[in-house]
Amino acid sequence: MATQQRKQRIGKGMLLTVAAAMLLAGCSDGGNGATTNKGSQSGGEPSQKTQTSDPTATPETRGDITVTVYDRNNIPPEEGNWDKNRWTEWINEEGPANVKFVPVPRWESLQKLNVLFASKSAPDLILEYDTGYRNQWYAQKLLQPIDEMVEQHSTTYKALMEQFPQLRKLGTKDDGKLYEVGRVSPLGAGHQLFIRQDWLDELKLETPGTADELREVAKAFASQDPDRNGAADTFGLNLSGNGFSILSHMFGYGEVMWRFEGEEFIHEWDRLRASVAFQKELFDAGVVDKDFLADKNGEKAKQDFLTGKLGIYLHQSLNANDYDTFKQNNPDGKLAILQLPSSTFGQFSPVIGSPIQMVGAVNAAAKDTKAVMEYIDFMIEPSNARTIISGQEGVHWQKNAQGCPAPIDAEKNKIEASYTGDLSMLASQLLFGKCAFNEQMPQDTDTQKALRELQLAANAAYVSRDRQIPTLKPEYLPVLPQELSTIVKNVETQIKDLWLKAIASGKSYNADQALADAKNIWDSAGGLLVDAYYSDWYKENKNNAFLLEDLYKFGEDAVKLYGDK
């Protein structure tokens, strides 16, 4: 699309939509809307439901629905579980439907949901970040279109789509129907690189700026006893968790295996081979945990970092609990954000969050679609979203000088309001106005101040046109036809296993061998048909598709139009 047309469309949608103004009004009052009455579980009196003005009217029957929620084993024992805790009860008390939450392991969501689909017991509303997974379920006809749901039963999400027409565009599949629900957020850092600045100072090392310098610093962290405890018990960096992805970004290989550049479409093999060769060097040099392949979800790497055994942590953002644990174990530890070092392919950034991101879909077997849509609207409405994210005003937070939520009792909130992130997947945080931007993060405790500075440093390091992410984000690619999607599904694990094998196999198997074997698997499975599909799509749509330029432009416009609201 033309830049001027895009600017006009976004600007008009943001500034002139009456529904959007109503949404923002719900935000500007600090999130203390009528729907956030305090239930008895949350320190207030039970709410009273509004009564109809017609005493003869029959109360509307509440629907019963099921909704996924990621299970990260992070609910404090005293708070309960996903069957019952203060926030699931609050949602069921204040919301429009009776909701049963179905926990899905965060790092095994595809396997779990495939089992549920196969047994015809998948939830009505499926919240899943991975675009590839949602595309698989669409191709298998396991999802239902939601056009009529939105038109007949929605107010909030319908208004959001009018304000941000990209939501409809990205949620529409190749049959022309709308299947996915999305959200809008400020453009911000996703994956981050934390480095022990105190270790750099202790060993008199400079911050690494290139891949070679990163390797040497990691070697020093692993071999020169940076914590001065006299034991060889430290690692340079982690490959498990987000490590493989972040180091691949360093060599210009992004979230997808295809790169669109100017007039060119490229299946990016060489950059990934270079990244794997680099990671193999780290492994062979004893820089990383030799058992990283067993650390399937990155939890071992996280514990190594929190206990002071890891010098460079390739991860996402830290929460208050993580930071406090780190400081308890490392009172003199000092963290800094590391810009992604440059490689022979240039300098890039790790994953950044999508400002427009599709996150939900409706099971084809869902019956009460009205209740599903009303639940979606309820969870999007800014005052409700604020409550789920921050807790209840007057109980967990109060307005700071900027009018944004500041915790009243940080220790209390660690227990009562620290595990709700995955309940808020539908929240469009851009509608919080200035409070959505990191400059407005609370600074009432030392931990809050430290996390704010780290987040601001990460955004400065990674949200930059000068150091862009290497490839288009997967959610902005078209849905593959089922036969092509099956090709990718059938070989992706095989190919990834080859790369990991190359890292951990010493002299018996290297990155060049993995490259040859991966290409052979891809070609033999029909992967060239997938390449041709994306190549043709790019040729036909590069002038109106949502590409990297649009992503950065949208993020910049969001700051201009919402940053001071």
DRENFI-572389 format. One record per residue (C-alpha): x, y, z; residue number from 1. Coordinates in steps of 0.02 Angstrom, whole numbers. Example, Ala and Ser with C-alpha at 12.3 -4.5 7.8 and 13.67 -1.06 7.14 Angstrom:
! residues 2
PAMI       x       y       z  num
PAMI     615    -225     390    1
PAMI     684     -53     357    2
END
This chain:
! residues 565
PAMI       x       y       z  num
PAMI       0       0       0    1
PAMI      57     176     -27    2
PAMI     129     262     125    3
PAMI      11     411     114    4
PAMI    -142     300      96    5
PAMI     -88     195     243    6
PAMI     -57     350     349    7
PAMI    -227     421     306    8
PAMI    -316     258     345    9
PAMI    -229     229     510   10
PAMI    -242     410     561   11
PAMI    -427     422     524   12
PAMI    -463     257     610   13
PAMI    -368     309     764   14
PAMI    -430     486     781   15
PAMI    -608     488     713   16
PAMI    -690     324     760   17
PAMI    -820     362     892   18
PAMI    -810     186     961   19
PAMI    -624     204     985   20
PAMI    -650     364    1081   21
PAMI    -768     272    1196   22
PAMI    -638     137    1222   23
PAMI    -507     264    1266   24
PAMI    -625     347    1387   25
PAMI    -630     181    1479   26
PAMI    -441     188    1487   27
PAMI    -419     369    1537   28
PAMI    -518     347    1698   29
PAMI    -382     230    1759   30
PAMI    -476      72    1718   31
PAMI    -601      96    1859   32
PAMI    -752      60    1750   33
PAMI    -919      -8    1802   34
PAMI    -866    -183    1755   35
PAMI    -726    -190    1883   36
PAMI    -824    -206    2044   37
PAMI    -725    -294    2176   38
PAMI    -775    -473    2212   39
PAMI    -758    -551    2383   40
PAMI    -605    -648    2327   41
PAMI    -513    -487    2288   42
PAMI    -533    -387    2446   43
PAMI    -698    -299    2413   44
PAMI    -883    -332    2429   45
PAMI    -968    -448    2305   46
PAMI   -1032    -350    2156   47
PAMI   -1217    -324    2125   48
PAMI   -1275    -361    1949   49
PAMI   -1372    -223    1864   50
PAMI   -1558    -258    1868   51
PAMI   -1669    -232    1718   52
PAMI   -1789     -84    1725   53
PAMI   -1931    -198    1673   54
PAMI   -1977    -308    1823   55
PAMI   -2073    -427    1709   56
PAMI   -1926    -457    1591   57
PAMI   -1846    -628    1592   58
PAMI   -1660    -621    1637   59
PAMI   -1550    -671    1492   60
PAMI   -1473    -843    1512   61
PAMI   -1284    -845    1527   62
PAMI   -1191    -956    1407   63
PAMI   -1066   -1090    1455   64
PAMI    -901   -1091    1360   65
PAMI    -726   -1162    1370   66
PAMI    -568   -1061    1339   67
PAMI    -384   -1110    1333   68
PAMI    -255   -1033    1447   69
PAMI     -68   -1067    1442   70
PAMI      -9   -1165    1592   71
PAMI     164   -1108    1648   72
PAMI     152   -1180    1825   73
PAMI     165   -1003    1892   74
PAMI      10    -990    2002   75
PAMI      60    -974    2186   76
PAMI     -11   -1123    2283   77
PAMI    -115   -1011    2395   78
PAMI    -200    -937    2241   79
PAMI    -268   -1103    2177   80
PAMI    -255   -1167    1999   81
PAMI    -337   -1139    1830   82
PAMI    -495   -1224    1890   83
PAMI    -516   -1092    2023   84
PAMI    -420    -937    2073   85
PAMI    -465    -757    2111   86
PAMI    -457    -705    1929   87
PAMI    -553    -848    1851   88
PAMI    -686    -815    1983   89
PAMI    -683    -628    1946   90
PAMI    -707    -662    1760   91
PAMI    -851    -779    1794   92
PAMI    -933    -658    1914   93
PAMI    -912    -500    1813   94
PAMI    -911    -569    1637   95
PAMI   -1054    -614    1520   96
PAMI   -1031    -804    1520   97
PAMI    -987    -952    1628   98
PAMI    -809    -994    1578   99
PAMI    -711   -1152    1608  100
PAMI    -525   -1125    1575  101
PAMI    -432   -1270    1496  102
PAMI    -245   -1263    1538  103
PAMI    -125   -1302    1396  104
PAMI      63   -1322    1428  105
PAMI     146   -1167    1355  106
PAMI     284   -1261    1264  107
PAMI     178   -1409    1211  108
PAMI      20   -1320    1156  109
PAMI      15   -1398     982  110
PAMI      27   -1575    1048  111
PAMI    -102   -1544    1184  112
PAMI    -227   -1458    1072  113
PAMI    -208   -1586     933  114
PAMI    -254   -1720    1060  115
PAMI    -405   -1618    1115  116
PAMI    -461   -1591     936  117
PAMI    -441   -1777     898  118
PAMI    -550   -1820    1048  119
PAMI    -678   -1687    1001  120
PAMI    -649   -1599    1167  121
PAMI    -552   -1446    1110  122
PAMI    -609   -1283    1193  123
PAMI    -730   -1163    1110  124
PAMI    -605   -1019    1107  125
PAMI    -424   -1061    1071  126
PAMI    -294    -930    1117  127
PAMI    -128    -971    1035  128
PAMI      17    -858     988  129
PAMI      90    -971     853  130
PAMI      23    -925     681  131
PAMI      81   -1089     607  132
PAMI     -22   -1189     730  133
PAMI    -178   -1087     696  134
PAMI    -150   -1107     510  135
PAMI    -138   -1295     530  136
PAMI    -305   -1302     619  137
PAMI    -383   -1191     486  138
PAMI    -317   -1302     347  139
PAMI    -389   -1453     438  140
PAMI    -559   -1365     447  141
PAMI    -556   -1367     636  142
PAMI    -596   -1181     651  143
PAMI    -754   -1086     607  144
PAMI    -771    -915     526  145
PAMI    -821    -777     645  146
PAMI    -890    -645     525  147
PAMI   -1069    -669     585  148
PAMI   -1015    -682     767  149
PAMI    -933    -512     756  150
PAMI   -1074    -432     657  151
PAMI   -1216    -496     765  152
PAMI   -1144    -506     939  153
PAMI    -993    -390     953  154
PAMI    -977    -207     999  155
PAMI    -799    -188    1065  156
PAMI    -705    -297     941  157
PAMI    -810    -233     797  158
PAMI    -760     -56     843  159
PAMI    -579    -109     859  160
PAMI    -580    -180     683  161
PAMI    -655     -19     617  162
PAMI    -517      77     703  163
PAMI    -382     -43     643  164
PAMI    -436    -121     478  165
PAMI    -275    -222     475  166
PAMI    -356    -337     604  167
PAMI    -484    -392     477  168
PAMI    -354    -407     341  169
PAMI    -237    -515     444  170
PAMI    -378    -619     519  171
PAMI    -453    -663     349  172
PAMI    -401    -827     268  173
PAMI    -389    -875      86  174
PAMI    -575    -918      75  175
PAMI    -614    -735     108  176
PAMI    -688    -764     280  177
PAMI    -632    -697     449  178
PAMI    -564    -830     567  179
PAMI    -450    -748     694  180
PAMI    -461    -620     833  181
PAMI    -314    -502     859  182
PAMI    -247    -363     967  183
PAMI    -148    -202     946  184
PAMI       1    -153    1052  185
PAMI     147     -33    1050  186
PAMI     296     -96     952  187
PAMI     419    -162    1081  188
PAMI     560    -283    1114  189
PAMI     513    -466    1126  190
PAMI     670    -570    1149  191
PAMI     809    -486    1246  192
PAMI     993    -513    1284  193
PAMI    1043    -485    1466  194
PAMI    1228    -477    1506  195
PAMI    1312    -475    1676  196
PAMI    1391    -304    1675  197
PAMI    1475    -342    1841  198
PAMI    1561    -492    1761  199
PAMI    1622    -384    1617  200
PAMI    1692    -261    1744  201
PAMI    1771    -398    1850  202
PAMI    1860    -474    1700  203
PAMI    1898    -303    1623  204
PAMI    1808    -345    1462  205
PAMI    1721    -231    1339  206
PAMI    1540    -255    1289  207
PAMI    1541    -369    1136  208
PAMI    1489    -286     975  209
PAMI    1522    -425     848  210
PAMI    1489    -611     842  211
PAMI    1674    -647     866  212
PAMI    1681    -533    1018  213
PAMI    1526    -617    1088  214
PAMI    1610    -786    1073  215
PAMI    1765    -726    1163  216
PAMI    1668    -644    1304  217
PAMI    1562    -801    1325  218
PAMI    1721    -905    1335  219
PAMI    1790    -790    1469  220
PAMI    1629    -800    1569  221
PAMI    1638    -990    1562  222
PAMI    1822   -1012    1601  223
PAMI    1888    -865    1703  224
PAMI    1784    -882    1862  225
PAMI    1692    -715    1844  226
PAMI    1599    -739    2010  227
PAMI    1764    -772    2100  228
PAMI    1700    -922    2197  229
PAMI    1847   -1032    2147  230
PAMI    1737   -1158    2055  231
PAMI    1718   -1195    1870  232
PAMI    1529   -1180    1877  233
PAMI    1479   -1042    1756  234
PAMI    1416   -1041    1576  235
PAMI    1443    -907    1446  236
PAMI    1268    -907    1372  237
PAMI    1117   -1019    1342  238
PAMI    1064   -1111    1185  239
PAMI     903   -1181    1258  240
PAMI     746   -1077    1277  241
PAMI     761    -928    1160  242
PAMI     948    -949    1135  243
PAMI     944   -1037     966  244
PAMI     821    -909     895  245
PAMI     916    -756     956  246
PAMI    1083    -817     890  247
PAMI    1000    -857     724  248
PAMI     936    -678     716  249
PAMI    1115    -621     743  250
PAMI    1159    -702     577  251
PAMI    1007    -630     489  252
PAMI     892    -781     502  253
PAMI     725    -728     572  254
PAMI     563    -808     627  255
PAMI     528    -883     455  256
PAMI     643    -968     331  257
PAMI     602    -849     189  258
PAMI     668    -675     160  259
PAMI     587    -541      52  260
PAMI     708    -407      -1  261
PAMI     673    -281    -139  262
PAMI     624    -383    -289  263
PAMI     699    -543    -217  264
PAMI     623    -693    -132  265
PAMI     752    -801     -45  266
PAMI     741    -965      50  267
PAMI     870    -925     180  268
PAMI     984   -1075     202  269
PAMI    1156    -995     214  270
PAMI    1120    -880     360  271
PAMI    1050   -1021     465  272
PAMI    1200   -1130     423  273
PAMI    1315    -990     483  274
PAMI    1218    -973     645  275
PAMI    1226   -1160     678  276
PAMI    1413   -1162     643  277
PAMI    1436   -1022     769  278
PAMI    1332   -1111     900  279
PAMI    1434   -1268     870  280
PAMI    1592   -1169     907  281
PAMI    1516   -1115    1072  282
PAMI    1466   -1293    1115  283
PAMI    1634   -1368    1069  284
PAMI    1724   -1234    1170  285
PAMI    1628   -1279    1328  286
PAMI    1542   -1110    1334  287
PAMI    1364   -1178    1350  288
PAMI    1278   -1312    1451  289
PAMI    1319   -1478    1367  290
PAMI    1146   -1541    1414  291
PAMI    1052   -1398    1330  292
PAMI     953   -1518    1220  293
PAMI     871   -1591    1375  294
PAMI     816   -1417    1430  295
PAMI     661   -1420    1320  296
PAMI     576   -1264    1387  297
PAMI     729   -1165    1442  298
PAMI     690   -1184    1628  299
PAMI     865   -1249    1670  300
PAMI     943   -1099    1583  301
PAMI     828    -983    1680  302
PAMI     881   -1060    1845  303
PAMI    1064   -1048    1795  304
PAMI    1038    -863    1763  305
PAMI     940    -829    1922  306
PAMI    1066    -921    2030  307
PAMI    1214    -830    1954  308
PAMI    1286    -964    1841  309
PAMI    1251    -885    1672  310
PAMI    1338    -732    1602  311
PAMI    1230    -692    1450  312
PAMI    1047    -738    1459  313
PAMI     956    -747    1292  314
PAMI     775    -734    1343  315
PAMI     622    -622    1347  316
PAMI     583    -487    1472  317
PAMI     606    -518    1659  318
PAMI     463    -506    1780  319
PAMI     476    -439    1957  320
PAMI     488    -612    2034  321
PAMI     631    -660    1920  322
PAMI     725    -499    1952  323
PAMI     704    -511    2140  324
PAMI     763    -692    2139  325
PAMI     915    -642    2038  326
PAMI     957    -501    2160  327
PAMI     933    -613    2311  328
PAMI    1057    -737    2240  329
PAMI    1173    -604    2169  330
PAMI    1162    -448    2279  331
PAMI    1303    -363    2184  332
PAMI    1246    -424    2014  333
PAMI    1220    -289    1883  334
PAMI    1123    -323    1724  335
PAMI    1134    -231    1559  336
PAMI    1046    -249    1393  337
PAMI    1159    -310    1253  338
PAMI    1128    -249    1077  339
PAMI    1125    -399     960  340
PAMI    1305    -406     897  341
PAMI    1340    -391     712  342
PAMI    1389    -538     602  343
PAMI    1456    -556     426  344
PAMI    1278    -529     364  345
PAMI    1254    -363     454  346
PAMI    1174    -309     617  347
PAMI     996    -354     661  348
PAMI     879    -362     809  349
PAMI     799    -511     896  350
PAMI     612    -539     895  351
PAMI     504    -387     925  352
PAMI     321    -395     970  353
PAMI     194    -378     833  354
PAMI      97    -215     849  355
PAMI     -46    -305     763  356
PAMI     -54    -487     815  357
PAMI    -185    -620     790  358
PAMI    -203    -725     947  359
PAMI    -370    -817     947  360
PAMI    -483    -931     846  361
PAMI    -650   -1018     875  362
PAMI    -671   -1206     871  363
PAMI    -780   -1265     727  364
PAMI    -877   -1368     855  365
PAMI    -916   -1219     967  366
PAMI   -1105   -1201     988  367
PAMI   -1136   -1043    1089  368
PAMI   -1044    -921     978  369
PAMI   -1140    -775    1054  370
PAMI   -1065    -813    1225  371
PAMI    -892    -834    1147  372
PAMI    -904    -664    1062  373
PAMI    -970    -579    1218  374
PAMI    -825    -652    1317  375
PAMI    -701    -586    1187  376
PAMI    -778    -413    1199  377
PAMI    -772    -417    1389  378
PAMI    -589    -464    1392  379
PAMI    -543    -330    1265  380
PAMI    -636    -186    1350  381
PAMI    -494     -80    1424  382
PAMI    -554     -70    1604  383
PAMI    -574    -258    1613  384
PAMI    -409    -287    1526  385
PAMI    -325    -169    1649  386
PAMI    -397    -266    1796  387
PAMI    -336    -433    1728  388
PAMI    -161    -363    1694  389
PAMI    -134    -254    1848  390
PAMI    -263    -309    1975  391
PAMI    -400    -204    2051  392
PAMI    -383     -18    2079  393
PAMI    -376      21    2264  394
PAMI    -329    -158    2304  395
PAMI    -177    -193    2197  396
PAMI    -137     -25    2119  397
PAMI    -169     161    2122  398
PAMI    -135     297    1996  399
PAMI      40     369    1993  400
PAMI      84     547    1944  401
PAMI      58     505    1761  402
PAMI    -113     430    1795  403
PAMI     -52     253    1764  404
PAMI     -63     100    1878  405
PAMI      68      89    2015  406
PAMI      66     -59    2135  407
PAMI      10     -24    2313  408
PAMI     100    -173    2388  409
PAMI     226    -257    2272  410
PAMI     244    -409    2386  411
PAMI      56    -434    2392  412
PAMI      47    -420    2202  413
PAMI     180    -554    2180  414
PAMI      55    -675    2252  415
PAMI    -110    -605    2193  416
PAMI     -77    -522    2025  417
PAMI      79    -600    1952  418
PAMI       7    -744    1851  419
PAMI    -125    -661    1742  420
PAMI     -22    -625    1587  421
PAMI     -97    -769    1488  422
PAMI    -273    -721    1539  423
PAMI    -245    -553    1454  424
PAMI    -198    -618    1281  425
PAMI    -346    -528    1204  426
PAMI    -301    -359    1279  427
PAMI    -261    -221    1155  428
PAMI    -140    -125    1264  429
PAMI    -127      17    1140  430
PAMI    -298      69    1205  431
PAMI    -219     109    1373  432
PAMI    -148     263    1289  433
PAMI      11     332    1367  434
PAMI       3     198    1502  435
PAMI      41      67    1369  436
PAMI     213     140    1337  437
PAMI     364      92    1439  438
PAMI     405     270    1488  439
PAMI     251     260    1600  440
PAMI     303     101    1691  441
PAMI     293     124    1881  442
PAMI     451     170    1976  443
PAMI     391     151    2155  444
PAMI     513      13    2204  445
PAMI     693     -26    2163  446
PAMI     636    -177    2064  447
PAMI     514     -74    1961  448
PAMI     648      56    1925  449
PAMI     771     -77    1870  450
PAMI     646    -167    1758  451
PAMI     591      -3    1681  452
PAMI     769      43    1637  453
PAMI     802    -129    1564  454
PAMI     644    -122    1459  455
PAMI     681      53    1395  456
PAMI     859      -1    1353  457
PAMI     792    -155    1261  458
PAMI     672     -51    1157  459
PAMI     811      70    1113  460
PAMI     925     -74    1065  461
PAMI     803    -178     964  462
PAMI     661     -69     899  463
PAMI     763      19     768  464
PAMI     756      42     581  465
PAMI     946      37     583  466
PAMI     944    -138     658  467
PAMI     784    -216     595  468
PAMI     727    -394     624  469
PAMI     790    -500     478  470
PAMI     628    -567     405  471
PAMI     443    -536     397  472
PAMI     350    -599     549  473
PAMI     255    -763     519  474
PAMI      85    -689     558  475
PAMI      98    -577     406  476
PAMI     125    -718     281  477
PAMI     -23    -792     186  478
PAMI     -98    -957     242  479
PAMI     -25   -1102     144  480
PAMI    -145   -1220      56  481
PAMI    -167   -1379     155  482
PAMI     -57   -1486      43  483
PAMI      86   -1362      61  484
PAMI      57   -1337     246  485
PAMI      71   -1526     266  486
PAMI     240   -1523     181  487
PAMI     306   -1396     305  488
PAMI     229   -1486     452  489
PAMI     303   -1653     400  490
PAMI     482   -1593     387  491
PAMI     505   -1447     506  492
PAMI     548   -1554     658  493
PAMI     664   -1665     556  494
PAMI     759   -1516     490  495
PAMI     772   -1429     658  496
PAMI     838   -1591     735  497
PAMI     975   -1593     603  498
PAMI    1033   -1419     653  499
PAMI    1033   -1465     837  500
PAMI    1126   -1626     797  501
PAMI    1259   -1524     707  502
PAMI    1284   -1414     861  503
PAMI    1304   -1557     983  504
PAMI    1393   -1693     881  505
PAMI    1573   -1636     890  506
PAMI    1678   -1685     738  507
PAMI    1559   -1821     680  508
PAMI    1429   -1702     607  509
PAMI    1440   -1518     564  510
PAMI    1337   -1374     496  511
PAMI    1384   -1407     314  512
PAMI    1324   -1586     327  513
PAMI    1164   -1528     412  514
PAMI    1136   -1402     272  515
PAMI    1153   -1534     137  516
PAMI    1039   -1654     230  517
PAMI     910   -1519     267  518
PAMI     903   -1464      85  519
PAMI     882   -1644      30  520
PAMI     737   -1672     152  521
PAMI     655   -1509      99  522
PAMI     671   -1542     -87  523
PAMI     618   -1724     -74  524
PAMI     463   -1680      26  525
PAMI     405   -1553    -104  526
PAMI     472   -1400     -16  527
PAMI     510   -1314    -180  528
PAMI     322   -1300    -207  529
PAMI     310   -1203     -44  530
PAMI     452   -1089    -100  531
PAMI     364   -1060    -265  532
PAMI     200   -1018    -177  533
PAMI     279    -886     -68  534
PAMI     381    -818    -212  535
PAMI     225    -797    -320  536
PAMI     131    -718    -174  537
PAMI     269    -591    -147  538
PAMI     276    -544    -331  539
PAMI      89    -515    -335  540
PAMI      67    -433    -164  541
PAMI     228    -341    -119  542
PAMI     146    -174    -152  543
PAMI      -1    -201     -33  544
PAMI      55    -337      89  545
PAMI      96    -295     270  546
PAMI     287    -299     262  547
PAMI     428    -244     376  548
PAMI     411     -63     323  549
PAMI     229     -65     374  550
PAMI     271    -142     542  551
PAMI     394      -6     589  552
PAMI     282     130     517  553
PAMI     133      69     619  554
PAMI     239      69     777  555
PAMI     296     247     745  556
PAMI     119     307     709  557
PAMI      56     224     868  558
PAMI     179     322     974  559
PAMI     131     486     890  560
PAMI     -56     458     905  561
PAMI     -72     367    1070  562
PAMI      86     406    1168  563
PAMI      14     559    1257  564
PAMI    -170     508    1274  565
END
